[in-house]
């Protein structure tokens, strides 16, 4: 579990650095592929407006920082 959370944290940093030039859907697909490769199951990724109340961890930002991708387990 610790390795998985570390991976999610690293994805967050990588997603933030690279997100400005990508669409939210493209970034979401890339993050999902990386999470799936780690063997995670029963999760969701949701695109929300920056600062919107969301139950989960922000793992990426897109559309020049105006939107966030939120990871939720279960």
Secondary structure, DSSP 8 states (H G I E B T S, - for coil): -HHHHHHHHHHHHHHHHHGGGS-HHHHHHHHHHHHHHTT--SEEEEEEETT---SSEEEEEETTTTEEEEEEE-
